[in-house]
Amino acid sequence: MISLNLLLILSLCILYGYINGLHGSASVVATVISSRAMGPRAALALAALGIGVGPFLLGVAVANTLGSELLSPAASTAQVIVAALIGAIAWSTLTLKLKIPCSISQALVGGLMGAGIAAVGPTGVQSGGLGKVLLALLLSPLLGLLSAYLLTRVTYRLSRGASPAINRWFRRAQVAMSLLVAVAFGANDGHKIIAVMTLGLVATGLLDSFTVPLWVVVVSALTIALGTLVGGRGVIQTLGSRFYRVRPVHGFSAQMASGMIILMAGLFGGPVSGSQVVTSSILGSGSADRVQMIRWGVVQQILLGWVLTIPLSGLVSFLVYVALA
């Protein structure tokens, strides 16, 4: 029989997946819309398709990292999962309303850490799993920045002397790259929903071990795809126009770089933040023209949101757990 705790966990997972899709849509379609390669409705529909397919790919390495390596067995309880999800959802909803590209992946990590520590103290978080998660979250934006910068420079060199008509090719290529980013995003972020949902099944006794049922993957795919289809239009504007004027060459390079990095991280079980990788790739591509063209005031606001996400979502989850205990 399904317990009330499990119903609450599943409901919160669905809500988290929906909000994840809202944030994800911005990351996937911002450049393809701002460079006019696609219209908003078509871009969001393509993103929803790719993100919905993503959770069925690349195995369950990311889900295993978050679901079985981050929290200790003593901290893997239904109350901890509920508190972690509430903290992640609260912070992500606030940043969405403020039109800030928050890392919803960081919000979930912070939520799990805060609730786990509230439950059993510092031993509630496993150092090995935490190190793996933080390494992936910290390295991936730097790789996105560097690879997009280099790819843009190489693209300029290869297309030197080309007529302005080459922008039509870049716009067509952007559509394919947008699908690549969407699939990569779904394959990584979709498995964070899968991880928490499966962890909830284990914590409430419906599963004996951390093995992912197919229906959990389906629910994850549907919820994140629905959120993507609705789209976070305010964040799309921030990513697509407030940094600098994104042209087709920037969109192509940034999407190719971020898509490949997110896919590679998924293969190795690294739960990266898709929004961070895409944002840093957009910055890297623009910097290949001129560093001065970047509106660094906007960048500072976004970096502040990233820095605050883990501690603040963790604090909310810590307080929620204390209130529920």
Summary of the structure (lengths in Angstrom):
residues: 325
radius of gyration: 19.2
end to end distance: 23.4
largest distance: 68.4
contacts: 1348
relative contact order: 0.23
helix: 81%
strand: 1%
